[in-house]
Amino acid sequence: MKRNDIVIKYGDTPKSMVKDILDKIKIEEEINPNMLIGIKPNLVVAQPSVYGATTSPELAAGVIEYLQSKGFKNIIILEGSWIGDRTSSAFKACGYEALSKKYNVPLFDLQKDSSKVYQVEDMKINVCDKAMEVDYMINMPVLKGHCQTSITCALKNMKGCITDKEKRKFHTMGLHKPIAYLNKVVKQDLIIVDGLMGDLNFEEGGNPVQMNRVIAAKDPVLMDAYAAHLMGYEVDEIEYIRIAEAIGIGSADIRHANIDELNKDKLGRKISPTRRVQHLAKHVDEKDACSACYGSLIHALDRMDNKGSLTKLKKKIYIGQGYKNQNCPGIGIGECAKHSDEYIPGCPPSAKQILQYLENNV
C-alpha cells in the first residue's frame, strides 16, 4: 500500500469488510513475524460503538483474525480513555474485554502505564511507554465530530497514547499544535477508520450518523484531510492537519490521492435518527437512501446549520434509490436522484461537495 492510497469498503459487516481491505493491501508483506503489533482503537468513553464514539469491536476482531490467520501472534490492544472515564471500564463496555479473552490478545491500559518525555522541536511531550514499544501500530479511530477541533480521526486518536496529565496540558495549549507534534513521536503504520457510525459533533457520542464504511490509509495527514472532506470541512479549517503537514508527517493533498472503492454502498439505515438528525432532515425527502449517501447529506446540513445558513435553504432535497428516473422539483443528491431539476453528482457525494453546492445555490 502506497502513502497516497485510500481504500474504502462499504457495508454493515465490519469484520468481513476489514478483512477484504487487508486482503487487498497485503499488510503481512510489511510486518516481520517478531514485531509487536499494536491495535489502537478509540475507546474514549465506556459505551458501545452504536452511540457513535467508540471503535466497533467487530472491526478490531476482523483485524485480529486476519493477522492470526497469517501467523502473527504478537498482538496487543492498547488505549487510554479520556479524563473522567476509566480505560478498564471502556474495555468492558465496548466489548474489548470479551475480544481479548476470545483471541488471547492482551489489553494494555495506558492510563496505568509508565511514560517518558520526548522533545519535539520546542515542545516536550510525555508519551506512554507501551505505545513506544510497539513495532507496527494499527490506528483504528472513529470518523466523528469534535466540539473543539471540529473533527477527530487518525492524528487525534494518538492522544490516547499520552498520560492523563499530558492530556490536560494539551487542552491548555489549544489541542491543535500538540496533536500534530505528538505524531512526530508516536508513529502509525496503518490506519483503519471506523466510518460505520460516528457522532456529528461530539467525541463522546450521542448523535450517531450511519455512514456504512471502513477506510484504510497509511498517511494520517491524508486520512484526516479526506475525513474532513467527508464531513464537510475545508482542510484549512482543521488547524492540526496543516500543522502536521508542515512538520513533515504527511500530505493533505487529497487531489492526488489514489482512492480505491472496493464496492458501492447499497444498504439503508438501521438506526433511529436522533432529534438533532431529525431537525436537520426536515428539509429532505428520502426514499430508500443508502447510509453513506444519507450520512454525507446530514453532515453537510449540520455544517450549514452551524454556519447559520441552513435557514436560507428553501428548495426541497431528494435522496434515495426511490427517486431513480423521477423528475423531482428540487435538488437531487447522488446518482439515484440525478433526474431532479438540479443534482449533485457522486455515489456517494462527500459532505464537502454537497455543502459547496448548497451554499452556492440556496
C-alpha positions in Angstrom: 0.0 0.0 0.0 1.4 3.4 -1.0 1.3 6.6 1.1 -1.2 8.2 -1.2 -3.6 5.3 -1.3 -7.0 5.4 0.4 -9.0 2.1 0.3 -12.8 2.1 1.1 -15.2 -0.7 1.7 -19.0 -0.1 2.2 -21.4 -2.3 4.2 -22.6 -3.2 7.7 -20.5 -6.3 8.4 -17.3 -4.8 9.8 -15.4 -8.0 10.4 -15.7 -9.1 6.7 -15.2 -5.6 5.4 -11.9 -5.0 7.1 -10.7 -8.5 6.1 -11.5 -7.6 2.4 -9.4 -4.4 2.8 -6.5 -6.2 4.5 -6.6 -8.9 1.8 -6.4 -6.1 -0.8 -3.4 -4.2 0.7 -1.5 -7.3 2.0 -0.1 -5.8 5.2 1.5 -9.1 6.0 4.2 -8.3 3.4 5.5 -5.4 5.5 5.3 -7.0 9.0 8.2 -9.1 10.5 7.0 -12.1 12.4 8.9 -10.9 15.5 7.3 -7.5 15.5 5.0 -6.4 18.3 1.8 -5.3 16.6 -0.3 -2.7 18.5 -4.0 -2.1 17.8 -5.1 1.3 19.0 -8.9 1.8 18.9 -10.8 4.8 20.0 -12.4 3.9 23.4 -12.7 7.5 24.7 -15.8 6.6 26.8 -17.3 3.4 28.3 -20.2 3.0 25.8 -20.8 0.7 22.8 -20.0 1.8 19.3 -23.6 2.3 18.3 -23.6 5.6 20.1 -21.0 7.0 17.6 -18.0 7.4 19.8 -16.0 4.2 20.0 -14.4 1.7 17.6 -16.5 -1.3 16.7 -15.1 -4.5 18.4 -16.1 -6.4 15.3 -13.8 -4.3 13.3 -10.9 -5.0 15.7 -11.9 -8.7 15.6 -11.5 -8.7 11.8 -8.0 -7.3 12.1 -7.0 -9.8 14.7 -8.4 -12.7 12.8 -6.7 -11.6 9.6 -3.3 -11.2 11.4 -3.6 -14.5 13.2 -4.5 -16.3 10.0 -1.2 -15.0 8.6 0.7 -16.4 11.6 1.1 -13.2 13.6 0.7 -13.9 17.3 2.4 -11.0 19.0 -0.6 -8.6 19.1 -1.8 -6.3 21.8 -4.7 -3.8 22.1 -3.7 -0.5 23.8 -5.7 2.5 24.8 -6.1 5.3 27.3 -9.6 6.7 27.7 -10.3 10.4 28.3 -10.0 12.0 31.6 -13.1 11.2 33.7 -13.5 7.7 32.3 -11.5 4.6 33.2 -10.0 2.6 30.3 -10.8 -0.6 32.2 -14.5 0.3 32.1 -14.3 1.2 28.4 -12.6 -2.2 27.6 -15.5 -3.9 29.2 -18.4 -1.8 28.0 -17.1 -1.5 24.4 -16.6 -5.3 24.0 -12.9 -5.4 24.1 -12.6 -7.4 27.3 -14.5 -10.2 25.6 -12.5 -9.7 22.5 -9.2 -10.1 24.5 -10.4 -13.4 26.0 -11.7 -14.8 22.7 -8.5 -14.2 20.7 -5.9 -14.3 23.6 -4.8 -10.7 22.8 -3.7 -8.7 25.9 -5.2 -5.4 26.8 -3.0 -2.5 27.9 -4.5 0.3 29.9 -2.3 3.3 29.1 -3.8 5.3 32.0 -1.8 3.0 34.2 1.3 2.9 32.1 4.7 4.4 32.8 5.9 7.2 30.5 8.8 9.2 29.2 9.3 12.7 27.9 10.2 13.3 24.3 11.4 16.6 22.7 9.8 17.7 19.5 11.2 21.0 18.4 10.2 23.5 21.1 7.7 21.1 22.8 8.1 18.3 25.4 5.5 15.5 25.2 5.0 12.8 27.8 4.2 9.5 26.0 3.2 6.2 27.5 6.0 3.5 27.3 3.9 0.7 25.8 2.9 2.9 22.8 6.6 3.4 22.1 7.4 -0.4 22.4 5.0 -1.2 19.5 6.8 -2.1 16.3 3.8 -1.9 14.0 1.0 0.4 15.0 -2.5 -0.1 13.6 -4.5 3.0 14.4 -8.3 2.4 14.5 -10.1 5.8 15.0 -13.7 6.6 14.6 -14.8 9.1 11.9 -16.7 11.7 14.0 -17.0 15.3 15.0 -15.4 17.1 17.9 -16.6 20.2 19.8 -13.1 21.8 19.9 -11.2 20.5 16.8 -14.3 20.0 14.5 -13.3 16.5 13.5 -11.3 13.7 15.1 -9.8 10.8 13.2 -6.3 9.4 12.7 -4.0 12.2 14.1 -6.1 13.0 17.2 -6.6 9.3 18.1 -2.9 9.1 19.1 -3.9 11.3 22.1 -4.9 8.1 23.8 -1.2 7.2 24.0 -0.3 10.0 26.5 -0.8 10.3 30.2 -3.9 12.0 31.7 -1.7 14.8 33.0 -0.4 15.3 29.4 -4.0 15.3 28.1 -4.8 18.2 30.4 -1.8 20.1 29.2 -2.8 19.5 25.5 -6.1 21.2 26.3 -4.5 24.2 27.8 -2.4 24.5 24.7 -5.4 24.5 22.4 -5.0 20.9 21.2 -4.0 21.6 17.5 -0.3 22.1 17.8 0.3 19.3 20.4 -1.8 16.9 18.5 0.3 17.5 15.4 3.6 17.3 17.3 2.6 14.1 19.1 2.5 12.4 15.7 6.2 13.1 15.4 6.8 10.8 18.4 4.1 8.1 18.0 4.2 6.7 14.5 1.3 4.8 12.9 1.9 2.3 10.2 -1.6 1.6 9.1 -4.9 3.5 9.7 -8.2 1.6 9.6 -11.1 4.1 10.2 -14.4 3.1 11.7 -16.7 5.1 9.5 -19.7 2.9 10.2 -21.4 5.1 12.7 -19.9 8.4 14.0 -21.2 11.2 16.0 -22.0 14.5 14.2 -20.4 16.9 16.7 -19.1 15.3 19.9 -16.2 13.0 20.7 -18.3 11.2 23.4 -21.2 10.3 21.0 -24.9 10.8 21.3 -25.8 11.9 17.7 -24.6 9.0 15.6 -24.9 9.2 11.8 -24.7 5.9 9.9 -22.2 6.0 7.1 -21.5 2.3 6.5 -17.8 2.5 5.5 -14.4 1.3 6.6 -11.4 3.3 5.3 -7.8 2.4 5.2 -4.7 4.5 4.6 -1.0 4.8 5.5 -0.7 8.6 5.8 -2.5 10.1 8.8 -2.5 13.6 7.4 -4.0 12.4 4.1 -6.5 10.3 6.0 -7.6 13.3 8.1 -7.8 15.6 5.1 -10.1 13.0 3.5 -12.1 12.7 6.7 -12.5 16.5 6.8 -13.8 16.4 3.2 -16.3 13.7 4.1 -17.7 15.7 7.0 -18.0 19.0 5.0 -14.8 20.8 6.1 -12.0 22.5 4.2 -8.6 21.2 5.3 -7.6 24.7 6.4 -10.5 24.7 8.9 -8.8 21.9 10.8 -5.6 23.5 12.1 -3.8 20.4 13.3 -3.9 18.9 9.8 -2.0 21.8 8.3 0.5 21.8 11.2 1.1 18.1 10.8 1.7 18.6 7.1 4.1 21.5 7.7 6.3 19.4 10.1 6.5 16.6 7.6 4.2 13.9 9.0 2.3 13.6 5.7 0.4 15.2 2.8 -3.0 16.8 2.9 -3.3 16.8 -0.9 -6.4 14.6 -1.5 -6.5 15.7 -5.1 -3.6 13.4 -5.9 -4.8 10.6 -3.6 -5.5 7.2 -5.2 -9.0 6.5 -3.8 -10.0 2.8 -4.3 -13.6 2.0 -3.6 -13.9 -1.8 -3.4 -17.7 -1.6 -3.7 -20.6 0.7 -3.5 -23.0 1.2 -0.6 -26.4 -0.4 -1.2 -27.6 -0.6 2.4 -30.3 1.5 4.0 -30.2 3.0 7.5 -30.8 0.7 10.5 -30.6 3.2 13.4 -33.4 5.6 14.5 -32.4 9.2 14.0 -31.8 11.4 17.0 -33.6 14.7 17.5 -30.6 16.5 16.1 -30.6 14.4 12.9 -34.4 14.8 12.6 -34.0 18.6 12.9 -31.5 18.6 10.0 -33.5 16.1 7.9 -36.7 18.3 7.9 -35.5 19.7 4.5 -35.2 16.2 3.0 -37.5 13.8 1.1 -35.8 10.4 1.4 -36.8 7.1 -0.2 -34.5 4.1 0.3 -31.4 6.2 0.6 -28.1 4.3 1.2 -26.5 5.1 4.5 -23.2 6.5 3.1 -25.1 9.0 0.8 -27.6 10.0 3.5 -24.8 10.4 6.1 -22.9 12.8 3.8 -26.0 14.9 3.4 -26.6 15.1 7.1 -23.0 16.1 7.7 -23.4 18.9 5.1 -26.7 20.1 6.6 -25.1 20.1 10.0 -22.3 22.3 8.7 -24.8 24.7 7.2 -26.7 24.8 10.5 -23.5 25.6 12.4 -22.7 28.4 10.0 -26.3 29.8 10.2 -27.0 29.3 6.5 -29.5 26.4 6.8 -32.4 28.7 7.3 -31.8 30.1 3.8 -32.4 26.7 2.2 -35.8 26.8 0.6 -35.5 24.1 -2.1 -36.5 20.6 -1.3 -33.8 18.0 -1.2 -34.4 14.5 -2.7 -32.3 11.5 -1.9 -32.5 7.7 -2.4 -33.0 4.9 -4.8 -36.7 5.5 -4.7 -36.1 8.6 -6.9 -34.4 6.8 -9.8 -35.7 8.1 -13.1 -38.0 10.6 -11.4 -38.0 14.3 -12.2 -38.1 15.9 -8.7 -38.8 19.7 -8.3 -35.7 20.4 -6.2 -32.1 19.3 -5.6 -31.2 15.6 -6.0 -28.4 14.1 -4.1 -26.3 11.5 -5.8 -26.7 9.4 -8.9 -30.1 8.0 -7.9 -31.7 11.4 -7.9 -29.9 12.8 -11.0 -33.2 13.5 -12.9 -34.2 16.2 -10.4 -34.3 19.8 -11.5 -30.8 20.2 -10.0 -28.5 17.4 -8.8 -25.2 16.9 -7.0 -23.2 14.0 -8.6 -21.5 11.2 -6.8 -22.1 7.7 -5.4 -21.9 8.8 -2.7 -21.0 12.5 -2.9 -19.0 13.8 0.0 -20.4 16.3 2.5 -18.0 18.8 1.2 -19.4 18.5 -2.3 -22.9 18.8 -1.1 -22.1 21.7 1.2 -20.4 23.7 -1.6 -23.3 23.2 -3.9 -26.0 24.1 -1.4 -24.2 27.2 -0.1 -23.8 28.4 -3.7 -27.4 27.7 -4.7 -29.6 28.4 -1.7 
